[in-house]
Amino acid sequence: MKRLIDSCILIDHFNGITQATVYLKAHRDESYISVITKAEVLIGFDDDNSFEKAGELLGHFPLIDLDVNITDLVIQIRREQIKKKATKQPNEKVIQWKLPDAIQAAIALYYNLKLVTRNTQDFDLNQHPFIEIPYTV
């Protein structure tokens, strides 16, 4: 199965979390990153040397850009969430993704990829079978 690596996994790797490094090494050949992931990860590096090294590592993963198909799917997903939230029952919990999460989900769905993340707050495994949570910290 091909995978879309979410920024939190790569950030964990750069922060020295062993589970992230082990996971990335084990699945390197079947993993992709999105332009969202690249941006979210690289903005976290202050010094030029670390920035360059991080960019070099990210360069090993094929990069998925946004296009009109992904954009249309993001719009569809967000509109459905907004409508569901507007009609929810008083005790019903409805998650409305922020735009970067909706983009990640749309890319994963469009390309039939597992979205590898630790973001269980926004991505419920029971509701979203395309999600993979490889470890917890």
LOMI-904334 format. One line per field, with one value per atom (N, C-alpha, C): atom name; x, y, z. Coordinates in Angstrom, 1 decimal, padded with zeros to 4 digits, always signed. Each point is the difference from the previous one (the first is absolute). Layout:
# residues N
at: [CA, ...]
east: [X, ...]
north: [Y, ...]
up: [Z, ...]
END
This chain:
# residues 137
at: [N, CA, C, N, CA, C, N, CA, C, N, CA, C, N, CA, C, N, CA, C, N, CA, C, N, CA, C, N, CA, C, N, CA, C, N, CA, C, N, CA, C, N, CA, C, N, CA, C, N, CA, C, N, CA, C, N, CA, C, N, CA, C, N, CA, C, N, CA, C, N, CA, C, N, CA, C, N, CA, C, N, CA, C, N, CA, C, N, CA, C, N, CA, C, N, CA, C, N, CA, C, N, CA, C, N, CA, C, N, CA, C, N, CA, C, N, CA, C, N, CA, C, N, CA, C, N, CA, C, N, CA, C, N, CA, C, N, CA, C, N, CA, C, N, CA, C, N, CA, C, N, CA, C, N, CA, C, N, CA, C, N, CA, C, N, CA, C, N, CA, C, N, CA, C, N, CA, C, N, CA, C, N, CA, C, N, CA, C, N, CA, C, N, CA, C, N, CA, C, N, CA, C, N, CA, C, N, CA, C, N, CA, C, N, CA, C, N, CA, C, N, CA, C, N, CA, C, N, CA, C, N, CA, C, N, CA, C, N, CA, C, N, CA, C, N, CA, C, N, CA, C, N, CA, C, N, CA, C, N, CA, C, N, CA, C, N, CA, C, N, CA, C, N, CA, C, N, CA, C, N, CA, C, N, CA, C, N, CA, C, N, CA, C, N, CA, C, N, CA, C, N, CA, C, N, CA, C, N, CA, C, N, CA, C, N, CA, C, N, CA, C, N, CA, C, N, CA, C, N, CA, C, N, CA, C, N, CA, C, N, CA, C, N, CA, C, N, CA, C, N, CA, C, N, CA, C, N, CA, C, N, CA, C, N, CA, C, N, CA, C, N, CA, C, N, CA, C, N, CA, C, N, CA, C, N, CA, C, N, CA, C, N, CA, C, N, CA, C, N, CA, C, N, CA, C, N, CA, C, N, CA, C, N, CA, C, N, CA, C, N, CA, C, N, CA, C, N, CA, C, N, CA, C, N, CA, C, N, CA, C, N, CA, C, N, CA, C, N, CA, C, N, CA, C, N, CA, C, N, CA, C, N, CA, C, N, CA, C, N, CA, C, N, CA, C, N, CA, C]
east: [+000.8, -000.8, +000.9, -000.3, +000.7, -000.5, +000.9, -000.3, +000.3, -000.9, +000.3, +000.4, +001.2, +000.6, -000.5, -000.6, -000.5, +001.2, +000.0, +001.1, +000.3, -000.9, +000.3, +001.0, -000.1, +000.9, +001.4, +000.2, +001.3, +000.6, -000.9, +000.4, +000.5, -000.7, +000.4, +001.4, +000.2, +001.4, +001.0, -000.2, +001.0, +000.2, -001.1, +000.1, +000.6, +000.5, +000.7, -000.9, -001.3, -000.9, +000.3, +000.5, +000.5, -001.1, -001.2, -001.1, -000.2, +000.1, -000.1, +001.1, +001.2, +001.1, +000.0, -000.4, -000.1, -001.1, -001.1, -001.2, +000.4, +000.7, +000.3, +001.0, +001.0, +001.0, -000.7, -001.0, -000.6, -001.0, -000.5, -001.0, +000.5, +001.2, +000.6, -000.4, +000.1, -000.2, -001.5, -000.9, -001.4, -000.7, +000.8, -000.5, +000.1, -000.9, -000.1, -000.1, +000.2, -000.3, -000.8, -000.8, -000.7, +000.7, -000.4, +000.6, -000.4, -001.1, -000.4, +001.1, +000.3, +001.0, +001.3, +000.4, +001.4, +000.0, -001.0, -000.1, +000.0, -000.9, -000.2, +001.3, +000.7, +001.3, +001.1, +000.2, +001.2, -000.1, -001.2, -000.1, +000.4, +000.2, +000.4, +001.5, +000.8, +001.4, +000.6, +000.6, +000.5, +001.4, +000.9, +001.3, +000.1, +000.8, +000.2, +000.5, +000.9, +000.5, -001.0, -000.8, -001.1, -001.1, -000.3, -000.9, +000.4, +001.3, +000.5, +000.0, +000.3, +000.0, -001.4, -000.9, -001.4, -000.6, +000.4, -000.5, +000.6, +001.2, +000.7, -000.8, -000.3, -000.8, -001.4, -000.7, -001.3, +000.1, +001.1, +000.2, +000.1, +000.1, +000.0, -001.4, -001.0, -001.4, -000.6, -000.7, -000.8, -000.9, -000.1, -000.8, -001.3, -001.2, -001.3, -000.4, -000.3, -000.4, -001.5, -000.6, -001.4, -000.3, -001.1, -000.5, -001.5, -000.7, -001.4, -000.8, +000.4, -000.8, +000.1, +001.2, +000.1, -000.7, +000.1, -000.7, -001.5, -000.6, -001.4, -000.4, +000.8, -000.3, +000.1, +001.0, +000.1, -001.3, -000.4, -001.3, -001.2, -000.1, -001.1, +000.1, +001.1, +000.2, -000.4, +000.5, -000.2, -001.5, -000.6, -001.4, -000.9, +000.4, -000.8, +000.2, +001.2, +000.2, -000.8, +000.0, -000.7, -001.5, -000.6, -001.4, -000.3, +000.9, -000.3, +000.0, +001.0, +000.1, -001.3, -000.5, -001.2, -001.2, -000.1, -001.2, +000.3, +001.0, +000.3, -000.9, -000.1, -000.8, +000.7, -000.7, +000.7, +001.2, +000.0, +001.1, +000.9, -000.3, +000.8, +001.3, +001.1, +001.3, +000.3, +000.2, +000.3, +001.4, +000.9, +001.3, +000.0, +000.5, +000.1, +001.5, +000.6, +001.5, +000.4, +001.2, +000.6, +000.4, +000.3, +000.3, +001.2, +001.1, +001.1, -000.4, -000.8, -000.4, -000.9, -000.9, -000.9, +000.8, +001.0, +000.9, +000.7, +000.5, +000.7, -001.0, -001.2, -001.0, -000.4, -000.2, -000.4, +001.1, +001.3, +001.1, +000.0, -000.1, +000.0, -001.2, -001.2, -001.1, +000.1, +000.4, +000.1, +001.0, +001.1, +001.0, +000.0, -001.0, -000.2, +001.3, +000.4, +001.1, -000.4, +000.7, -000.2, +000.6, -000.7, +000.5, +000.6, +001.3, +000.7, +000.2, -000.6, -000.1, -000.1, +000.3, -000.3, -001.2, -000.6, -001.0, -001.4, -000.1, -001.3, -001.1, +000.4, -001.0, -000.9, +000.6, -000.8, -000.4, +000.8, -000.2, -000.3, -001.3, -000.5, +000.1, +000.8, +000.1, -001.3, -000.9, -001.3, -000.8, +000.2, -000.7, +000.8, +001.3, +000.8, +001.0, -000.4, +000.8, +001.3, +000.2, +001.2, +001.1, -000.2, +000.9, +000.9, +001.2, +000.9, +000.7, -000.1, +000.7, +001.1, +001.2, +001.1, +000.5, -000.1, +000.5, -000.7, +000.2, -000.4, +001.1, +000.0, +001.1, -000.6]
north: [-001.2, +001.2, +001.2, +001.0, +001.2, +000.9, +000.9, +000.8, +001.5, +000.9, +001.4, +000.3, +000.5, +000.3, +001.4, +000.1, +001.3, +000.6, +001.3, +000.8, -000.4, -000.4, -000.4, -001.2, -000.9, -001.1, +000.4, +000.9, +000.5, +000.9, +000.8, +000.9, -000.9, -001.1, -000.9, -000.5, -000.4, -000.5, +001.1, +001.2, +001.1, +000.3, -000.3, +000.2, -001.2, -001.0, -001.2, -001.1, +000.0, -001.1, -001.2, -001.0, -001.2, -000.7, -000.1, -000.7, +000.6, +001.4, +000.6, -000.3, +000.0, -000.3, -001.5, -000.9, -001.4, -000.2, +000.7, -000.1, +000.6, +001.1, +000.6, -000.8, -000.6, -000.9, -001.3, -000.5, -001.2, +000.2, +001.2, +000.3, +001.0, +000.3, +001.1, -000.2, -001.2, -000.2, +000.1, -000.1, +000.1, +001.3, +000.9, +001.2, +001.3, +000.9, +001.3, +001.0, +001.3, +001.1, +001.0, +000.9, +001.0, +001.3, +001.0, +001.3, +000.6, -000.4, +000.5, -000.6, -001.2, -000.6, +000.6, +000.2, +000.7, +001.3, +000.8, +001.4, -000.1, -000.8, +000.0, -000.5, -000.9, -000.5, +001.0, +000.5, +000.9, +001.4, +000.5, +001.2, -000.1, -001.2, -000.2, +000.1, +000.2, +000.0, +001.5, +000.4, +001.4, +000.1, -000.9, +000.2, -000.6, +000.6, -000.5, -001.4, -000.4, -001.4, -001.0, +000.1, -000.9, +000.0, +001.2, +000.2, -000.8, +000.1, -000.7, -001.5, -000.5, -001.4, -000.5, +000.7, -000.4, -000.1, +001.1, +000.0, -001.1, -000.4, -001.1, -001.3, -000.2, -001.2, -000.1, +001.2, +000.0, -000.2, +000.4, -000.2, -001.5, -000.9, -001.4, -000.5, +000.7, -000.4, +000.7, -000.8, +000.7, +001.0, +001.1, +001.1, +000.1, +000.1, +000.1, +001.4, +000.6, +001.4, +000.1, +001.2, +000.2, +000.2, -000.5, +000.2, +000.2, +000.2, +000.3, -001.1, -001.3, -001.1, -000.1, +000.3, +000.0, +001.2, +001.1, +001.2, -000.2, -000.6, -000.2, -001.0, -001.0, -001.0, +000.7, +000.8, +000.8, +000.8, +000.7, +000.8, -000.9, -001.1, -001.0, -000.5, -000.4, -000.5, +001.1, +001.2, +001.1, +000.4, +000.1, +000.3, -001.0, -001.3, -001.1, +000.2, +000.3, +000.1, +001.2, +001.1, +001.2, -000.3, -000.7, -000.3, -000.9, -001.0, -001.0, +000.7, +001.0, +000.7, +000.9, +000.5, +000.9, -000.8, -001.3, -000.8, -001.0, +000.1, -001.0, +000.0, -001.1, -000.1, +000.7, +000.4, +000.7, -000.7, -001.3, -000.7, -000.7, +000.2, -000.6, +000.7, -000.7, +000.6, -000.1, +001.2, +000.1, +000.7, -000.7, +000.6, +000.8, +001.2, +000.8, +000.3, -000.7, +000.1, +001.4, +000.4, +001.2, -000.3, +001.1, -000.2, -000.9, +000.1, -000.9, -001.5, -000.3, -001.3, -000.5, +000.9, -000.4, -000.2, +000.7, -000.2, -001.3, -000.3, -001.3, -001.2, +000.1, -001.0, -000.2, +001.2, -000.1, -000.6, +000.3, -000.6, -001.5, -000.4, -001.5, -000.7, +000.6, -000.6, -000.1, +001.1, +000.1, -001.0, -000.2, -000.9, -001.3, -000.3, -001.3, -000.3, +000.9, -000.1, -000.1, -000.7, +000.1, +001.3, +000.8, +001.2, -000.4, +000.1, -000.4, +001.3, -000.1, +001.2, -000.5, +000.9, -000.3, +000.9, +000.7, +001.0, -000.8, -000.6, -000.7, +000.9, +001.3, +001.0, +000.3, +000.1, +000.3, -001.2, -001.0, -001.2, -001.2, -000.3, -001.2, -001.2, -001.0, -001.2, -000.7, +000.1, -000.7, +000.7, +001.3, +000.7, +000.1, -000.1, +000.2, -001.1, -001.1, -001.1, +000.2, +001.1, +000.3, +000.6, +000.1, +000.5, -001.2, +000.3, -001.0, +000.8, -000.5, +000.5, -001.0, +000.4, -001.0, -000.2, +001.0, -000.1, +001.1, +000.0, +001.1, +000.4, +001.2, +000.5, +000.6]
up: [+000.0, +000.0, +000.0, -000.9, +000.0, +001.1, +000.5, +001.1, -000.2, +000.6, +000.0, +001.5, +000.1, +001.4, +000.4, +001.1, +000.6, +000.7, +000.1, +000.5, +001.5, +000.8, +001.4, +000.0, -000.9, +000.0, -000.3, -001.0, -000.3, +001.1, +000.6, +001.1, +001.2, +000.2, +001.1, -000.4, -001.2, -000.4, +000.3, -000.4, +000.2, +001.5, +000.8, +001.4, +000.8, -000.8, +000.6, +000.5, -000.4, +000.5, -000.9, +000.7, -000.7, -000.8, +000.5, -000.7, -001.4, -000.1, -001.3, -000.9, +000.4, -000.8, -000.5, +000.9, -000.4, -001.0, +000.2, -001.0, -001.3, -000.1, -001.2, -000.8, +000.7, -000.6, -000.6, +000.7, -000.4, -001.2, -000.1, -001.1, -001.0, +000.0, -000.9, -001.4, -000.5, -001.5, -000.4, +000.9, -000.4, +000.6, +000.4, +000.6, -000.9, +000.2, -000.7, +001.0, -000.3, +000.8, -000.9, +000.6, -000.7, +000.1, -000.8, +000.1, +001.4, +000.6, +001.3, +001.0, +000.0, +000.9, -000.2, -001.2, -000.2, +000.6, -000.2, +000.6, +001.5, +000.6, +001.4, +000.7, -000.6, +000.6, -000.1, -001.2, -000.2, +000.7, +000.2, +000.7, +001.5, +000.5, +001.3, +000.3, -001.1, +000.2, -000.1, +001.1, +000.1, -000.7, +000.2, -000.6, -001.4, -000.8, -001.4, -000.1, +000.8, -000.1, +000.2, +001.1, +000.3, -001.1, -000.5, -001.1, -001.2, -000.4, -001.1, +000.2, +001.1, +000.3, +000.0, +000.5, +000.0, -001.4, -000.8, -001.4, -000.8, +000.3, -000.6, +000.3, +001.2, +000.4, -000.7, +000.1, -000.7, -001.5, -000.6, -001.4, -000.4, +000.9, -000.3, -000.2, +000.4, -000.1, -001.2, -000.9, -001.1, +000.6, -000.6, +000.4, -000.8, +000.7, -000.6, +000.1, -001.2, +000.0, +000.0, +000.3, -000.2, -001.4, -000.4, -001.4, +000.1, -001.1, +000.0, +000.6, -000.3, +000.5, +001.6, +000.5, +001.5, +000.6, -000.7, +000.5, +000.0, -001.0, +000.0, +001.1, +000.2, +001.1, +001.4, +000.2, +001.2, +000.2, -001.0, +000.1, +000.4, -000.7, +000.3, +001.4, +000.5, +001.4, +001.0, -000.2, +001.0, -000.1, -001.1, -000.1, +000.7, -000.2, +000.7, +001.5, +000.5, +001.4, +000.6, -000.8, +000.5, +000.0, -001.0, +000.0, +001.2, +000.2, +001.1, +001.4, +000.1, +001.3, +000.2, -001.1, +000.1, +000.4, -000.3, +000.3, +001.1, +000.7, +001.0, +001.2, +000.7, +001.2, +001.2, +001.0, +001.1, +000.6, +000.2, +000.6, -001.0, -001.3, -001.0, -000.2, -000.1, -000.3, -001.5, -000.6, -001.4, -000.1, -000.7, -000.2, -001.3, +000.1, -001.3, -000.1, -001.0, -000.3, -000.3, +000.4, -000.4, -001.5, -000.7, -001.4, -000.3, +000.7, -000.3, +000.2, +001.1, +000.2, -001.1, -000.5, -001.1, -001.2, -000.3, -001.2, +000.1, +001.2, +000.2, -000.3, +000.6, -000.2, -001.4, -000.7, -001.4, -000.9, +000.3, -000.8, +000.3, +001.2, +000.3, -000.6, +000.0, -000.6, -001.5, -000.6, -001.4, -000.6, +000.6, -000.5, +000.7, +000.8, +000.7, +000.9, +000.8, +000.9, +001.4, +000.8, +001.5, +000.5, +000.7, +000.6, +001.4, +000.1, +001.2, +000.9, +001.1, +000.9, +001.5, +000.9, +001.4, +000.4, -000.9, +000.3, +000.2, +001.2, +000.3, +000.5, +000.3, +000.3, -001.2, -001.1, -001.2, -000.9, +000.1, -000.9, +000.9, +000.0, +000.8, -000.9, +000.5, -000.8, -000.3, +000.8, -000.2, -001.1, -000.2, -001.1, -001.2, +000.0, -001.1, -000.2, -000.7, -000.2, -000.8, -000.6, -000.8, +000.9, +001.3, +001.0, +000.6, +000.2, +000.7, +001.1, +001.2, +001.2, +000.3, -000.4, +000.2, +001.4, +000.8, +001.4, +000.8, +001.3, +000.9, +000.9, +000.4, +000.9, +001.3]
END
